[in-house]
Structures are given as structure tokens and as C-alpha cells.
Amino acid sequence: MTQNEALDILKTGANVFLTGEPGSGKTYTINQYVSYLHSHGIEPAITASTGIAATHIGGMTVHSWSGIGIKNRLSKAELSNITNNDYVSKRVGKAKVLIIDEISMLPPETLQMIDSICREIKKAKQPFGGLQVVLVGDFFQLPPVKKRVTQEYSQENLFEEAPGKFAYESATWRQAEFATCYLTEQHRQDDPDFLKLLNKIRSNSFDDLSLSHIKKRQMDISLAPAQAPKLYSHNFDVDQVNDRELSKIDQEAHFFPMTTRGHEALVAVMKKGCLSPESLFLKIGASIMFTKNNAKEGYVNGTLGIVEGFDNDTELPIVKLRNGRKITVSEADWTVEEDGKVKGRLTQLPLRLAWAITVHKSQGISLDEAVIDLSKVFEFGQGYVALSRVRRLAGIYILGWNDRAFKVDEEVLKKDLELRNDSQAVQKLFANISKIELKKMHDSFLIFCGGVLRTLELKPKKHKKSFKH
């Protein structure tokens, strides 16, 4: 399915699961839809399954939005407490469109809790209380982290059976009847051999030919490009590399502490999700990566550079990008808003040391090159995520791998075939709808949302709170 076809389906107000391979344009498509809604006076609720993803999109976690917080089970009493919270009730009550990014990392029971809260607050029996829900993600990427459930929670759990591992295994997913939009275009990788390799991993058909391509990119770390970021599966390895490399530089260290504002528990969650560290030490010559998008300044999340100096007056770092451009980097804010008010704010330089990062924190970024160590991969999808961050096979330098590195979950593979078939069926269905009828459907949904109809359909304008990585 193309991005434009998916956009036409989104505009009808149908519940949608937007998926596709890394680089297929999921983020771009959602950005277009959000801009379209904004241009008609509609404010969608933009959320994500994790703090990291939430900081990428400039929204909040769906846990905060729905009021469930850190809960992994919900009793009737807890449901009542949440739905009687004025902030949550007002936020959910006025919402017409809910977007949830990185759905692969959202446990099924959490999706069920969100559904229950929306139904209760909106006093409606339809899934999610009649909200349009748009789920975005790729189940071949990192799965949910399952939390241990205590006995007292399970005694009063609203849901009789504990669902499976993935969101699509919940009763809520089935009831919401999501139209699958499986994007098939590729906008990140343009290397045919590399795309074949990634597809081999994605289809669990990684063979000797695939391995031969990997072996050609294998090398000792001493021979890998020093400036290329290194991806590891464990935080310990990342911290060790970054600390060691920074200590090698015989220069004065400049310290940049993060400042915060807001409730302690909220700030703690935001810190875990923020790609910039709480304590940032930089030296001239340090390898860094930008952790935020800023089109005006000319960098995006994932842009690499080297600290070339520090401003004499402000002491802010001067970073030289790969293209030779120099930027004096100012502080940036990561915020969580509620009812138009900032409830939590982190202020820090949009930088992190980039000799190494974890595969988990690499989700959502694109790299020209990377040194990748898959020797300690412990989860299906980690190897696939790491490799697919890089644009071309020539930009990959492999240090090692284990038996799980090039495998994906068989259960997800089976589900993926089903999702592709569902998407084709949806595509055929909408292909038979005339443009006039489709426009009527679009207008009807805008009216339902309380939006403003335009006599002339203009190109959607960009909005500050667009969904972005």
C-alpha cells in the first residue's frame, strides 16, 4: 500500500493499524495525517508506548494520557479512580483521534486498560468509546517487556484471562476491527543487496548467501571507522565504551547538568525516556549525536558530529557536522503537557556521546554508518532493528553475532503474513470507492470531530506538534 492510499483510509475515521518495514514512511504518513487534522481545527492525542518514543514524537506516553501510569493490571476500584480524575476525564473526553506509536512494545493488557478507560469516560460501548484509534509500529521490532504480576493485582483484575505477549492478541484488538495499512514503499535504504538481506531476516529465511554478505562486513573493532557510532544490546557495553573513549581525550571536561521541572514521578519517567543524559560531560574531540529534531538549526535525531570547541561567552559546545557545518548547540526542552499546561519539563543539550548507543535507543533514528555488535543479542528483533537503522550495507561494520542475531519471532512472522493479506483486502475495498464518495466520508468524519470544513482543500500546513522521530 502507498502512503497516499493509507492517508485516504485514515481520513475516513476508521481505526487503523499502520505498519511496514523500517524506512517505509510510517512516520511521514502520520505526520501528513496530523497536519491534515490540524488544518481542519482538530487536535489529535499523540502518544507512544514508551518514554523514548514519546520524546521522539513530542507527545506523552499513552500510560500518562490514559491515567494508568505504571499499572499493568486494573481493578474496578482503580478504573473508577482514574475515570473520576478531572484531568484524565477531560483529556480523554474531548479526544476524537488517538495515535499510539511503537505499538509493538505495548503489552496486550495495557491496550485493554486504555480501551476500558475510554469507554467508561465517554460512556459509550464502542471500542475506545468511539475514538478513532491509530496504532503505528512494526511487530518485527522490539517486543514488550513483560512485568511480573503480583497476586493482589490478579485477584481483582478486570480481565478474566491474561492475554498473550503482543497487543494484537488482546480482545480489544479484535473488537476495534483495525484496518491494516501495510506500507510497501522504501525510503531509507536504496541498496538492493541490503534490502534483500533485511527481507531475508524479516522472513526468517536468513541463508548462507545472506551470511556471506554479513561476513564481508565483519571486522575487528580496531579496523572499524572511529567516528561511526557503535550499537550494542546492553547498556553496560555502551557506558563502558563512551566512558573509555572520553577518558582518552586529553582535554578539559565541560559538565552540562539536566534541569527539571514537574512532579518527581513524572520527571523520573521522562528521564528514562530522554536520549540526552542527566549528566553530560563533553570534551573537544568528543563524538556526539543529536537527540532531537531542529529543522531551523539543521540537525535531526541521529545527526552525528564532533565537538570542536566551546563558545567563549556562553561555554556552549560548538559541534562540527559530517558535512563540515558548525553549530553552536543551545539547550532544548522535552515537555509533557496536560490541558495546555506543562506538567513536566527536562532541559538539556540535545546531545549524547555517540561512540556507542544501545539498539533499544537506536529505534527511530537513521544512520549513514554504524559499528554493530550482535554477539550478546538476547531478544528476537534486536539484530533486525540494529541493521535496519543503517541506510546501506557498505555503512555496516559487524563485530560479531550469536545464534539469535538474525532471527525473528516465528509467531510474529505468521501474524505478518496475515497482516499483509488484510492490507491487500483493505486496499481493494477502498479502490472500489469513488473519489466523490471518499470525499463525503472524509467530510463526515471531520464534522463528527467538530472540525472546520474547507471549501478549497489546501495542502496541510506543518504544525509544531507533528509526530516526528
N, C-alpha and C positions, 0 to 999 in steps of 0.2 A: 504494500500500500504506500502511496506517496504522501508527503506531508500535507499537500492541499486537500487530498481526499479525507485524511484524518481530521483536518481542520473543519471541513464541511460537516462531518459527523458530530464533532464536539459542539458546534454551533446549534445543533438541534436540541441540545439539553439532555441527550442520552447519557447514561452512566457509561464511562469509557475506561478500559484498561489500555493505556498507550505503552507499547513495548517495542523492542527492536534491538539489534546488535549495538554495541558501543560505537558511537560515531554516526548513527543512523538519523540523528536530528530530533530526538525526543524533546530535548530542552528547547530547541529552536521552535518546534511546533507549539509547545506550551506557552512560550513567550508570545507567539503570534496570537494565541487564543486569549491570553491575559490582556494583551494590548487591545484586542477587539472588544472585550468586555469593558475595559476602562473607557474606550471611546464612546460607549453607549451608557456610561454612567453606572456601571456595575462593578462592585468591589469583590473579587473572589477571595476566599480564605486560602492562602498559600501556606502549606505546611509540609513537613517532611518527617520521616520515621526516626531519624537520628539527629542529634545536635550538630554533627558535622555537616550533614546535608542541609539542615536548617540555616546554618551560617552561609552556605553557598547560595541559597535562594533568597536571602533577605527576608525570611519569614520566621515562623516559630515551629517547634516540634508539634506534631499532632497530639502528643500527650498533654502539652500545655494548653493547646487550643481547646481540647475537649474536656480539660479539667481532671483527667485521670492521673496525671503526674507519673509517679514511678510504680503505680499499681499494675500487677499482672493478673489480677482476678478482681471481680466486682460483686459485692453482695447487694441486696436490696437496699440496705441502710446506706451504703456508700453511694449507690446510684441516686438516692434521694438527696443526700448531702451535696453531691455535685450539681444536680439539676436545680437545686434551690440556691446555688451560688449566683449572686446577681451578675457578676462579670461573665461567667460562663454562659448563663442563661441568655443574656443579652447578645453575646458574641455569636453563639450557635443559632439563636432565634432569628437574627437578622440575615444570616448567611443564606445564599441561594446556590453557590457553587463552592465545593470543597475540593482542593487539589492536594494529593498526598504523594510526595516524591520518595524515591527509594523504597518502593513497596516490598521489594524482595526481603528487606530487613525488618519488616513489621510482622510480628507473630500473629497467627490467626485469631487468638483470643482477644488481642488488642483491637483488631478490626471489629470484632463483635461488640466490644465495650463501646467503641465510638458510635456504632450503629444504635445501640440501646440508648445512649445519652441523647443522640439527635432525635430519635423517635419520641422519647419522653419529654424533651424540651419543646419540640414542635407539636406535641400532642397529635401525632399522625402515625398511622400504622405502616405506611410505605417504608421501604428500606431507607435508612438515614433520614427519616422524617420527610421525604420528598425532595431532599437536596440533590442537585446533580453532583455526583462524585466522580472525580477523575483520578485514577491511580496511574502512577508513572514508574516505570522501572523494568528490570530485566532479571528474571529469576536465575540466570546463569551466574549472576554476580553474587556478592557475599550474602549468605543466609542470615536469618535472625539468630540472636544469641538467646538461647533458652535459659530462663531463670528457674531456679528451684522453687516450687510452690509449697508453702507451709500448710500444715494440716488445718489450721483455723480458717485459712482462706478457702480451701477446698470444701469445707463443711457448708459454707453459705454461698458458694459460687452460683451466680445466676444461670450459668450454662451447665447442663447436666453432664455432658461429655466433654472431655478435654480434646479439642481438635488437633490436627496434625501439626507439622512443622511450618508449613507455608501459608500465607494469607489466603490463597485460592482454595485451601482445604476447609475453610470455615463455611458454616451455613449462610453467613451474611453474604459472602461472595456469590453463592448460588442464587440467593434471593434477589440480589441487586441487579442480576442479569446484565453484567457488563458487556458492552460491545467491544470486542478486541480489535484494536487498530495496531497491526504489526508493521512497523515501518521497514521498508526493504532497501531504501537508498543508503549509500555510504558516503559520508562527508569528512571523515577523519583520515582513514587510510586510503592511499591511492596506489599501493604496491600489490599487484596481483598475487605474487607468491605469498606475501604476508597474509593477505585476506584468505587465501586457501588454507594456510596454516591455522589461522584463528577459527575458520569454519570447521576444520578437522577436529580441533579441541572441542568446539561447541557441540559437535555431533557425536562426540566420544568415539571418533574413528581415527584418532592420532596413530599414525603408522610409521614404518621405517623411513619413508620419504620425508615425512614431517620431522622426524627426529634428526634426519641428515641436515635439514635447514637449521635446526636448533644447534647442532654440533658445530656448524660453520660459524655460529655466533658465540661459541663458548671460548672463554679466555681467562687467564689468571687476572686477579684484580689489579696487579701491578702493571698490566698492559692496557687496562681499560682507560678511557679518557678521564682525566682527573676532574674535569668540570661537570661531567654527567652525573645527575642525581642517582643515588643507589636506592633500590626498593628492596625491603626486607619484610618478612612475615611477622617478625617480633619486635616490640618496642625496645627491648634490651639491646639488640644489634644496632638499631637506629641511633639510640642515645650514645652508645659506645663509639660509633663511627664519627658522629658530629662532635662529640667532646674531644676525641683524639685529634681530629683534623684541625679544630680551632686552637688546640693547645700547641700545635706545630708552628703556628704563625707567631713570629717574634715581634708582636706589635701590642700597643696598649689596648685593653679590652674596654669597650664602652657598654654600659649597662642601661637597658631600657625596661623598666618595670611596667606591667599592665596596671591600669587603674580601672576600678569597677564602681558601679552604682546599681543599687537594687537589693532585693531580698537575698539573703545569704544562700538559700537553697537554689534559687533560680540562677544566681551568678555561678554557683558551683557547676550546674548543668551546662551553662553556656561556656564555661572554661574548658570543659571536657570536649565540647564540640568545636571550639575555635582552633583553627590551624596555626595561628600565631601563638607562641608560648607565653606563659605568665611572666617568665623572666627571660629576657632576650639579651644575650651577650654577642656583640659584634666586634670584629677587628677588620682593619684594612686587609683585603685579600680574601675575606670570608665568602664562601659560596652561599648564595641565598636564593630563595624562591618567593615570589609574591603570593599572598594568600587571599587576595580579594580582586575583584574586577574594578577597574577605573579607566573607562574609555578616554576621559579627558586627559589623564596623565600618561596614557599609552601603555598600560600593562593589564594583564588579566591573571586570574588564579592559575598558577603554573608557570608564569613567566620567570625565566632564570637570569641571574646576573651575578656580578661580583662587587663587593663593597670596595669602592675606590678611594674613599676618604670621608671626612666629616665636616660639615659646614662650620666655619669659624665662629659664627654668631649663635646659631641655634643648636649646634652639635648633632644635627640630624644627619643620618648616613647619606652619602652620595653613591648611588648604585649605577654601574655601567652594565647595560643590557648586552645581549649577544650581538645585536645589530649595531653596537657602538654608541647608542644613545645614552645620555646620562640623565638620571632623575634624582633630585633631592627628595627623599621619601618622608612624607609627613604622616602623622598618626591617623588612624582610621577608627571608625566606630562599628561595633557589632551590637545591634539592639533587638530587644523583644518588646513589641508594643501590644497594648491591650486597650481597646476602646479609644484609640488615638493617643494614648499616653504611654510614654516609655516606662516599662516596668523593670527592665534590666539593660545595662549598658556595659560593654567592655571597650576600653580604649587602649590601643597598642599599635605599633608599627605593623603594617600589613606584610610582614616578612617572617621567614623562619629559615634556620640553617638548612641548606639543601644538599649537603653531601649525601644525606640519607633521609628517607621517609618510609613509613610503613605502607604496605599495599592497601590496607584499610583506608588510610588517609589520602591515598592517591586517587580514590574514586572521585570522578567528576573533573579531573584535570587531563590535559593533553600535553604530551612531551615530545620533543624532537628526538631525544635520545635518553637512554637510561641503562644503568648497570643493575641487573636483576639477579637476586639470589633466591632461588626456589628450593633450596636444599632442606629447608625446615617448614615447608608448607604443611599446614595441618587441617585445612578446610577445603572442600570442593569449591572451585571457582576462584581461589586465590591466584593461581597461576594464570588463568584466563584474564582476570582483572588486570594483573600486573602487565602482561604482554600487550593487552589492548589499549593501554594508556599511551603507547608509543605509535607514532604515525607511520613509520616504515621499518622493515626488518633490518635495514642497514643501521638503524639507530639503536638496536638492541645488543647488549653485551651480557651474556649469560655466565654467571659464576658457577652455578650448579643446580641440580634439581633432584627431587625424590620421586617415589612411585605415584604420588598423588598430584604432582605439579601440573600434569597435562590431562587431568580427568575432570569431568563434571558429574553432577549428581544424576544417576540414571532416572530417578523419579522426575527430576526437572526436565530431562531430555524427552521423556514420554509426554509430559504436560506441554512442552514446547510444540510438539507436532500437532497436538490438539488445538493450541492457540493459533498456530499458522492456518489451520483449516477453518477455525472460527473467523479469523480475519478475512479470509478469502470469501466466505459466505456473506459477511457484513459488506464487503466491498461490492459484491454482485448485487446485493439488495439495494444499496444506495445508488448504484449505477443505473437502476431502472426508475429512479425518481427524477422527474423533470426538474429543470432549473427553477421554474416558476413555483412548483410545489415545495422544493427545497428552501426557497426564499421565504415562503409562507411559514415553514417550520421554524426557520431561524428567527423570524419576526415574532412568532408566537412565544418562543422561549424568552426573547428579550422583554416582551410585555409581562410575562409571568414573573420575571426577575425584577420588574419595576424599572427597567432600562428605558432609555430615550431612543426612539426610532429616528433614523436619519433618512431624509428624502433622497439624498445622494450618498451612496456608500463610498466613503473616503478610506484611504489607507490608514490602518490603525496607527496612532501615534505611540511612540515609545513612552513608557511610564516608569517612574522611579523604582517602583516595587515590582519590576518584571522578574519573572522566575529565571534565575541565572546560576551558572556554575562558575 
